[in-house]
Amino acid sequence: MDAARYVVDALERAGVRHVVVAPGSRSAPLVYALAEAEADGRLTTHVRIDERVAGFTALGLALGANGPVAVVTTSGTAVGNLLPAVMEANHAAVPLVVLSADRPEELRGTGANQTTIQLDLFGEHVRFATDVAAGSDPTSAVNTALTAAQGRLEGIPAGPVQVNLAFRDPLTPALDGSEWERLLPVVDAPDAALADALLMDDGGTSTAGSATGASPEEGDGAVLAGPVEPAAATNGATRPAGDFPTDSHPTTSHRTVVVAGHGAGPEAEYFARMLDLPLLAEPSSNARFGPNAIGPYRLLLEQFGPDSAAPIQRVVLFGRPTLSRQISQLLGRNDLERALFLPQPVPWFEAGRRTELVLTQWDQLVGFAGRGPDGWLQAWQQAANQAETALDDVLDGQLNGPSTARAVWATAQQDPGSILMLGSSNPVRDADLAGRPTPGIRTVGNHLTVHANRGLAGIDGTIATATGLALATGRTTRVLLGDVTFLHDSGALNIGPTEQQPRLQAIVLNDGGGGIFSVLEHGRLAEAPNYGAAVERFFGTPHTANIGALAVAFGWSHTLATTTAELAAALAAPVQGPGIVEVAAAGRGGLRELHARIAAALTN
């Protein structure tokens, strides 16, 4: 058991407090070592029978803990099931540590059961990968992996890593307490001095960037990701290199807007407020608050377009925008001056691939943006108030995606310290459209934290990620998601009776299929006789799943809301354990008409 215990010791020393375990035989030494550590109060384990669920649960735990979290699997296809979570962790800068158990070298390539090539499985999606031979001391390999995961190897941002650990039989501890295997002398193990030599200063954890290429690492099969170009901070958030300057006085004035994409952080709000600029903040920017935040901004961009009386002149971008075509079009306009603030590496940026001016210093950004001219911010605020009123007129009394998102957003806002997870496709966009910015200034420990898997923006693992967030923080957590996203991750509802139960409420918008395609080009094709059936079958993916029965099967509470009053009552109830609020929304066929009515209401 020595090797497995050394792995656990290294995890604990690096501050890992949560490990997710998927069952299997080859990983048994790790499991027993983890059980010993948990019995001693050194860390907490979470068991999930589905490796894909385990991977996303670990992802959510890492987001909630703001630090590395490990996931343990046995050999074979079990490791492959982690790929979606590893991909998301790569693009979202999450320190996910894969501990994959493997057969020893002598069994590889022999047709031995559950034996495949595991080291290169994740390719460039991991920052570091190494193979630890059976009988070798894994300490240095684990230390280096954890250093890389936290972004502390010079030139390599944070992100997922893999340590592939070979174990020989027997795989269980001896009942008499004797050791079942003596460690062999360490052969070709990664040098512990490597991490020290490559460590940057102790200024804290930096952020992730995409792994670009690989360079050989000392050790048995180790692969280390190559350096990336500089670009932004933890989990993709942009943070100034130092404290916020309070005495910045730009000498110029421009009609600038501040766009806060995913992970922008409160710095974007401070910047906009300091310079009297309108703030266009996506929900998962965690900058959607304060007097400068404009709620339904994507409905207003045309009012301030190139043909308007007071057109936008400059754009400052924090974070990564992923939600609206209107913002993409704004950032693609060559007639505007655009700047991207990237003080640290991010996983989604490659130098030369975007057209914005890249700035790394806060004072540079202040000089570029300038101060908003008299009346500039006020014009946006007035337009936003009018748009909010128009939205109210259209949404009041209706049970649909935007009205549900508005209700869930408001409920979470009124629950200080809570967490809101937003599912991909329509829910995060509905919140972007209808979620009113929090009017006050954010204070430490007394604010809503919003998460979304925007690294690759897939629907994978949404419930599992939210579960991890709830377990890592102990906070009330809500997740708003569509029915297809819910069904895709329904295996995450299976939390065993011996496991910690999250204080989690899943609000499921059930409109009988995939609604996102209705508001894209496919929605127009659906109205054509030749394409309607194909669009509904292949893109609408209709279902008749009984969500209430699923909830009962897995021991989750279930509430069905068929009216706005029932939804309000369900959201007002305290979140005490895992539960589902199913919202019987209007059919998907009316989504295009709904958005047309919203647009028309703005012109009246």
C-alpha positions in Angstrom: 0.0 0.0 0.0 3.0 2.3 0.2 2.7 3.7 -3.3 -1.0 4.5 -3.0 -0.4 6.1 0.4 2.4 8.2 -1.0 -0.1 9.5 -3.7 -2.6 10.5 -1.0 0.1 12.1 1.1 1.2 14.2 -1.9 -2.5 15.2 -2.6 -2.9 16.3 1.0 0.3 18.4 1.1 -0.8 20.2 -2.1 -4.1 21.2 -0.4 -6.4 18.7 -2.2 -9.4 18.2 0.1 -11.8 16.4 -2.2 -11.3 13.2 -4.3 -14.0 11.7 -6.4 -13.8 7.9 -6.7 -15.4 5.7 -9.4 -15.4 2.0 -8.4 -13.0 -0.5 -10.0 -10.5 -3.2 -9.1 -7.2 -1.9 -10.5 -7.6 1.4 -8.5 -8.3 -0.5 -5.3 -4.9 0.5 -3.6 -5.8 4.1 -4.1 -9.2 3.6 -2.8 -8.0 1.9 0.4 -5.4 4.6 1.0 -8.1 7.3 0.5 -10.4 5.5 2.9 -7.6 5.6 5.5 -7.0 9.3 4.9 -10.7 10.1 5.2 -11.0 8.2 8.4 -8.2 10.4 9.8 -10.1 13.5 8.7 -7.4 14.5 6.1 -9.7 14.7 3.1 -13.2 13.9 1.8 -14.1 11.3 -0.8 -17.2 11.2 -3.0 -18.2 8.0 -4.8 -19.9 8.0 -8.2 -20.6 4.8 -10.2 -20.5 6.6 -13.6 -17.0 7.9 -14.5 -18.4 10.8 -16.6 -20.5 11.9 -13.7 -17.4 11.5 -11.4 -15.4 13.7 -13.7 -17.9 16.5 -13.8 -18.5 16.2 -10.1 -14.8 16.7 -9.6 -14.9 19.7 -12.0 -17.6 21.3 -9.9 -15.7 20.6 -6.6 -12.6 22.2 -8.1 -14.6 25.3 -9.1 -16.2 25.5 -5.7 -13.0 24.9 -3.8 -11.0 27.1 -6.1 -8.2 24.5 -6.0 -7.2 21.1 -7.3 -9.5 18.1 -7.0 -8.7 14.6 -8.0 -10.8 11.9 -9.7 -9.8 8.2 -9.5 -10.7 5.5 -12.0 -9.8 2.0 -12.8 -8.3 1.0 -16.1 -9.8 0.7 -19.5 -12.9 2.5 -20.8 -13.3 4.0 -17.3 -10.5 6.5 -18.1 -12.0 7.4 -21.4 -15.3 8.4 -19.8 -13.4 11.3 -18.2 -12.6 12.9 -21.5 -15.6 15.4 -21.6 -14.7 16.7 -18.1 -11.0 17.0 -19.0 -11.9 18.9 -22.2 -14.0 21.3 -20.3 -11.4 21.7 -17.6 -8.8 22.4 -20.2 -10.8 25.2 -21.8 -12.1 26.6 -18.5 -8.8 26.5 -16.6 -9.9 24.1 -13.9 -7.2 22.1 -11.9 -8.7 18.6 -12.4 -6.3 15.9 -11.4 -6.9 12.5 -13.1 -5.5 9.5 -11.2 -5.9 6.6 -13.6 -5.0 3.1 -12.4 -3.4 0.8 -15.0 -2.0 -2.6 -15.5 1.8 -3.0 -15.0 4.1 -2.9 -18.0 4.4 -6.6 -18.4 0.6 -6.9 -19.1 0.4 -4.2 -21.7 0.2 -5.3 -25.3 -0.6 -8.8 -24.3 -4.4 -8.8 -24.6 -4.8 -8.6 -20.8 -8.3 -7.7 -19.7 -9.1 -3.9 -19.4 -5.7 -2.9 -20.7 -5.2 -0.1 -23.3 -3.0 2.9 -24.0 -4.0 5.4 -21.2 -1.1 7.9 -21.0 -1.8 9.7 -24.3 -5.6 9.4 -24.0 -6.2 13.1 -23.2 -3.6 14.5 -25.7 -3.2 18.2 -25.5 -6.1 18.7 -23.2 -3.8 18.0 -20.2 -1.0 20.3 -19.0 1.0 17.3 -17.7 0.8 13.5 -18.1 3.1 10.9 -16.7 3.2 7.1 -16.3 4.3 5.7 -12.9 5.6 2.2 -13.1 4.4 -0.4 -10.7 6.7 -0.5 -7.7 8.0 3.1 -8.2 7.6 5.9 -5.8 4.9 8.2 -7.3 5.6 11.2 -5.1 7.6 13.3 -7.5 5.2 12.6 -10.4 2.2 13.6 -8.3 4.0 16.7 -7.0 4.8 17.8 -10.5 1.3 17.1 -11.7 -0.2 19.1 -8.9 2.2 22.0 -9.6 1.2 22.0 -13.3 -2.5 21.7 -12.4 -2.3 24.9 -10.4 -0.5 26.8 -13.1 2.8 27.0 -11.2 5.1 25.7 -13.9 6.6 28.6 -15.8 4.9 29.3 -19.1 2.2 26.7 -18.5 -1.2 27.8 -17.3 -3.4 25.8 -14.9 -5.6 23.0 -16.1 -6.2 19.3 -16.0 -3.3 16.8 -15.5 -3.0 13.0 -15.5 -1.0 10.6 -13.4 -1.3 7.1 -14.8 -0.4 4.7 -11.9 0.3 1.0 -12.6 -0.4 -1.5 -9.8 0.4 -5.2 -9.6 -1.6 -7.9 -7.8 -2.5 -8.2 -5.0 -4.5 -5.0 -5.0 -5.8 -5.2 -1.4 -4.1 -4.7 1.9 -3.1 -7.7 3.8 -5.5 -8.6 6.6 -2.6 -9.2 9.0 -1.3 -5.6 8.4 1.8 -6.7 6.6 2.8 -4.9 3.4 1.7 -6.8 0.3 4.4 -5.2 -1.9 7.7 -3.6 -1.1 8.6 -0.6 -3.2 11.3 -1.1 -5.7 14.1 1.4 -6.0 12.8 4.5 -7.8 13.7 4.2 -11.5 13.3 7.1 -13.9 10.8 8.8 -11.6 10.4 12.5 -12.4 12.9 14.5 -10.5 11.4 16.4 -7.5 13.8 19.3 -8.3 12.1 19.7 -11.6 9.1 21.4 -10.1 11.2 23.7 -8.0 13.3 24.7 -10.9 10.3 25.6 -13.0 8.2 27.2 -10.3 7.3 30.8 -10.8 7.2 33.3 -7.9 4.8 32.5 -5.0 2.3 35.1 -6.2 -0.5 32.6 -6.1 -2.2 30.3 -8.6 -2.2 31.5 -12.2 -4.7 30.7 -14.8 -5.0 28.1 -17.5 -4.3 28.2 -21.2 -4.5 25.6 -23.9 -1.8 23.1 -24.0 0.1 23.7 -27.2 2.5 20.9 -28.1 4.6 18.9 -25.7 8.1 18.7 -24.5 9.7 15.6 -23.1 9.8 15.5 -19.3 12.2 13.6 -17.2 10.6 10.3 -16.1 8.9 7.3 -17.4 6.6 8.4 -20.2 6.0 11.9 -18.8 4.6 14.5 -21.2 4.6 18.2 -20.3 2.6 20.7 -22.2 4.5 23.4 -24.1 4.3 27.1 -23.3 1.4 29.3 -24.4 1.1 32.9 -25.2 0.2 35.2 -22.3 -3.4 36.0 -21.9 -6.1 36.1 -18.2 -6.7 34.5 -14.5 -8.2 31.7 -12.4 -10.8 29.8 -14.2 -10.6 32.2 -17.1 -11.3 35.3 -15.0 -9.5 38.5 -15.9 -7.7 40.2 -13.0 -5.5 43.2 -13.0 -1.9 42.5 -12.3 -2.1 44.6 -9.1 -4.6 46.4 -6.9 -7.2 48.6 -8.6 -5.8 52.1 -9.1 -8.1 54.6 -7.6 -6.4 57.7 -9.1 -6.6 56.9 -12.8 -7.7 60.0 -14.6 -7.9 59.5 -18.4 -7.3 62.5 -20.4 -9.6 61.5 -23.3 -13.3 60.8 -23.6 -14.9 58.1 -25.8 -18.2 56.5 -26.2 -16.8 53.2 -24.9 -18.7 50.1 -23.7 -17.3 47.5 -21.4 -18.1 43.9 -22.4 -17.8 41.3 -19.6 -17.7 37.8 -20.8 -17.5 34.5 -18.9 -15.1 34.7 -16.0 -14.5 38.5 -16.3 -14.9 39.0 -12.5 -15.8 42.1 -10.5 -12.8 44.0 -12.0 -15.0 44.6 -15.1 -17.7 46.3 -13.0 -15.1 48.4 -11.1 -13.5 49.5 -14.4 -16.9 50.5 -15.9 -18.0 52.3 -12.8 -14.7 54.2 -12.4 -14.9 55.5 -15.9 -18.7 56.1 -16.2 -19.1 53.5 -18.9 -22.0 51.1 -19.6 -21.3 47.5 -18.6 -22.6 44.7 -20.8 -22.1 41.7 -18.6 -22.9 38.1 -19.3 -24.4 36.2 -16.3 -21.3 34.0 -15.7 -19.0 37.0 -15.8 -19.8 37.6 -12.1 -19.7 41.3 -13.0 -23.5 41.7 -13.6 -24.1 44.1 -10.8 -23.8 47.8 -9.9 -25.3 50.9 -11.4 -23.5 50.6 -14.7 -24.7 47.1 -15.6 -27.1 47.1 -18.5 -29.5 44.0 -18.3 -31.0 43.5 -21.8 -28.0 44.9 -23.5 -28.2 42.7 -26.6 -31.6 44.3 -27.4 -30.0 47.8 -27.3 -26.9 47.5 -29.4 -28.8 48.5 -32.5 -29.9 51.7 -30.8 -26.2 52.6 -30.4 -25.1 51.3 -33.8 -23.1 53.0 -36.5 -26.2 54.8 -37.9 -27.4 56.2 -34.5 -27.0 59.7 -33.2 -24.5 58.5 -30.6 -22.8 55.4 -31.9 -20.4 53.2 -29.9 -16.8 54.2 -30.6 -14.7 51.8 -28.5 -15.1 48.4 -26.8 -13.2 47.0 -23.9 -13.4 43.3 -23.4 -12.9 41.4 -20.1 -13.3 37.7 -20.1 -14.6 35.5 -22.8 -17.9 36.3 -24.5 -19.8 33.2 -25.7 -23.5 33.9 -25.6 -24.9 36.3 -28.2 -24.3 37.0 -31.9 -24.9 40.6 -31.2 -21.8 40.8 -29.1 -19.8 38.7 -31.6 -20.9 41.2 -34.4 -19.9 44.1 -32.2 -16.4 42.7 -31.6 -16.1 41.9 -35.2 -16.7 45.5 -36.4 -13.5 47.0 -38.0 -14.9 50.5 -37.7 -14.6 50.3 -33.9 -11.5 50.5 -31.7 -11.5 47.3 -29.6 -9.2 46.2 -26.8 -9.0 42.8 -25.0 -7.6 42.9 -21.4 -5.4 39.8 -20.9 -3.1 40.3 -17.9 -2.5 36.6 -17.5 -2.8 33.4 -19.7 -6.2 32.0 -20.5 -6.9 28.7 -22.2 -9.1 30.1 -25.0 -6.6 32.6 -26.4 -3.9 32.2 -29.0 -1.8 35.2 -30.0 -2.7 36.6 -33.4 -6.1 34.8 -33.6 -8.3 37.6 -32.5 -8.5 41.1 -33.9 -8.7 43.2 -30.7 -5.8 45.2 -29.4 -4.4 43.0 -26.6 -3.5 45.0 -23.4 -1.9 43.5 -20.3 -1.7 46.6 -18.0 -4.6 48.2 -16.2 -3.3 51.8 -16.9 -3.1 51.0 -20.6 -6.7 49.9 -20.6 -7.8 53.1 -18.8 -6.0 55.2 -21.3 -7.6 53.3 -24.2 -11.1 53.4 -22.9 -11.1 57.0 -21.7 -13.9 58.4 -19.6 -17.5 58.2 -20.8 -18.8 61.6 -22.1 -21.6 63.4 -20.4 -24.9 61.6 -20.9 -23.3 58.4 -22.4 -24.0 56.1 -19.4 -27.3 57.8 -18.7 -28.5 57.1 -22.3 -27.8 53.4 -21.8 -29.5 53.3 -18.4 -32.6 55.0 -19.8 -32.7 52.6 -22.7 -32.3 49.7 -20.3 -35.2 50.8 -18.2 -37.4 51.1 -21.2 -36.3 47.6 -22.3 -37.0 46.1 -18.9 -40.5 47.6 -19.0 -41.1 46.1 -22.4 -39.8 42.7 -21.2 -42.2 42.8 -18.2 -45.1 43.5 -20.5 -44.3 40.5 -22.7 -43.2 38.1 -19.9 -45.6 38.8 -17.0 -48.0 35.9 -16.4 -46.2 33.7 -19.0 -44.4 30.5 -18.2 -41.5 30.2 -20.6 -37.7 30.2 -20.7 -37.1 34.0 -20.2 -39.7 34.4 -17.5 -38.4 31.3 -15.6 -34.8 32.5 -15.9 -35.9 35.9 -14.6 -37.7 34.3 -11.6 -34.8 32.0 -10.8 -32.2 34.8 -11.1 -34.2 37.0 -8.8 -34.6 34.2 -6.2 -30.8 33.6 -6.2 -30.1 37.3 -6.0 -32.2 37.5 -2.8 -30.2 34.6 -1.2 -26.9 36.1 -0.3 -23.9 33.8 -0.6 -25.8 31.3 -2.8 -24.6 29.8 -6.0 -26.4 29.7 -9.4 -25.3 27.3 -12.1 -26.7 28.0 -15.6 -27.1 25.3 -18.2 -25.9 25.7 -21.8 -28.2 26.4 -24.7 -31.2 28.5 -23.8 -31.1 28.8 -20.0 -27.9 30.8 -19.8 -29.1 33.0 -22.7 -32.5 33.5 -21.1 -30.8 34.7 -18.0 -28.6 37.0 -20.1 -31.8 38.5 -21.6 -34.1 38.6 -18.6 -31.9 38.5 -15.5 -31.8 42.0 -14.0 -28.4 43.1 -12.7 -28.0 43.3 -8.9 -28.2 47.0 -8.2 -25.8 47.2 -5.3 -22.0 46.9 -5.1 -20.7 43.4 -4.5 -19.3 42.7 -1.0 -17.2 39.8 0.1 -19.1 36.8 1.1 -22.5 38.4 0.6 -23.1 38.0 -3.1 -24.5 35.6 -5.7 -21.8 33.5 -7.5 -22.7 32.4 -11.0 -21.2 29.4 -12.8 -21.6 27.9 -16.2 -19.6 25.4 -18.2 -18.6 27.8 -20.9 -15.2 26.3 -21.6 -16.7 24.3 -24.4 -20.3 25.3 -23.7 -21.6 21.7 -23.9 -24.6 20.3 -22.1 -22.4 17.6 -20.6 -22.3 17.1 -16.8 -24.4 20.1 -15.8 -26.1 18.4 -12.8 -22.8 16.8 -11.7 -20.9 20.1 -11.9 -23.6 21.8 -9.8 -23.5 19.0 -7.3 -19.7 19.4 -7.0 -20.2 23.2 -6.4 -22.7 22.5 -3.7 -20.6 19.9 -1.9 -17.4 22.0 -2.1 -18.9 25.1 -0.7 -21.8 23.9 1.5 -23.8 26.7 0.1 -27.4 26.7 -1.3 -26.9 25.9 -5.0 -29.5 26.2 -7.8 -29.0 25.0 -11.3 -31.3 26.2 -14.2 -31.2 23.8 -17.1 -33.3 22.6 -20.0 -34.9 19.2 -20.2 -32.5 17.8 -22.8 -29.5 18.9 -20.6 -31.2 17.3 -17.6 -31.8 14.0 -19.3 -28.3 14.0 -20.7 -26.9 14.1 -17.2 -29.6 12.2 -15.4 -27.1 9.7 -14.1 -25.8 12.5 -11.8 -29.0 12.1 -9.8 -27.7 8.8 -8.5 -26.0 9.8 -5.3 -25.6 6.8 -3.0 -27.1 6.7 0.5 -23.7 6.8 2.2 -22.6 9.9 0.3 -22.9 13.5 1.2 -26.1 15.0 -0.1 -25.9 18.4 -1.8 -28.1 21.3 -0.9 -29.1 21.6 -4.5 -32.2 22.6 -6.4 -32.4 21.8 -10.1 -35.0 23.9 -12.0 -35.8 22.0 -15.2 -37.5 23.9 -18.0 -39.5 21.1 -19.7 -40.8 22.0 -23.1 -40.5 18.5 -24.6 -37.2 18.8 -26.4 -34.3 21.0 -27.6 -35.5 24.6 -27.8 -32.3 26.3 -28.8 -32.6 25.3 -32.4 -36.0 27.0 -32.7 -34.5 30.4 -32.3 -31.6 29.7 -34.8 -31.8 29.2 -38.6 -33.3 25.8 -38.1 -36.5 27.4 -36.7 -37.1 29.0 -40.1 -36.6 25.7 -41.8 -39.0 24.1 -39.4 -41.8 26.2 -40.9 -41.1 24.8 -44.4 -43.2 21.7 -45.3 -40.1 19.9 -46.7 -38.0 20.3 -43.6 -40.4 20.6 -40.6 -40.4 16.9 -39.7 -36.6 16.6 -40.1 -35.9 19.6 -38.0 -38.2 18.4 -35.2 -36.8 14.9 -35.2 -33.0 15.6 -35.5 -32.8 19.0 -33.7 -35.9 19.2 -31.5 -35.3 15.6 -30.3 -38.7 15.3 -28.7 -39.1 13.1 -25.6 -41.8 11.9 -23.3 -39.6 11.3 -20.2 -41.3 11.4 -16.9 -39.0 13.7 -14.9 -41.0 13.3 -11.7 -40.6 9.5 -11.9 -36.9 10.0 -12.4 -36.7 12.1 -9.3 -38.5 9.6 -7.2 -36.3 6.8 -8.6 -33.2 8.5 -7.4 -34.6 9.9 -4.1 -34.8 13.6 -5.1 -37.8 15.6 -4.2 -40.0 16.8 -7.1 -42.3 19.8 -7.6 -44.2 20.5 -10.8 -44.9 24.1 -11.6 -47.6 24.7 -14.3 -48.2 28.4 -13.5 -46.1 31.4 -12.6 -47.7 31.3 -9.1 -46.7 27.7 -8.6 -43.2 28.5 -9.8 -42.9 31.4 -7.4 -44.1 29.2 -4.5 -41.6 26.4 -5.4 -38.7 28.9 -5.6 -39.7 30.5 -2.3 -39.4 27.3 -0.4 -36.0 26.7 1.3 -33.5 24.5 -0.5 -32.8 21.7 2.0 -31.5 18.8 -0.1 -31.4 17.5 -3.6 -34.6 18.4 -5.3 -36.1 19.2 -8.7 -38.5 21.9 -9.7 -40.0 20.9 -13.1 -41.4 23.8 -15.0 -44.0 22.8 -17.6 -43.1 25.5 -20.1 -44.9 26.6 -23.2 -44.1 24.5 -26.3 -40.9 25.1 -28.3 -42.9 26.1 -31.3 -43.7 29.4 -29.8 -40.1 30.5 -29.1 -39.5 32.3 -32.3 -42.8 34.2 -31.9 -41.9 35.0 -28.3 -38.6 36.6 -29.3 -40.3 38.5 -32.1 -42.8 39.9 -29.6 -40.0 41.0 -27.3 -38.3 42.8 -30.2 -41.5 44.4 -31.3 -42.2 45.6 -27.8 -39.0 47.6 -27.8 -40.1 49.6 -30.8 -43.5 50.6 -29.4 
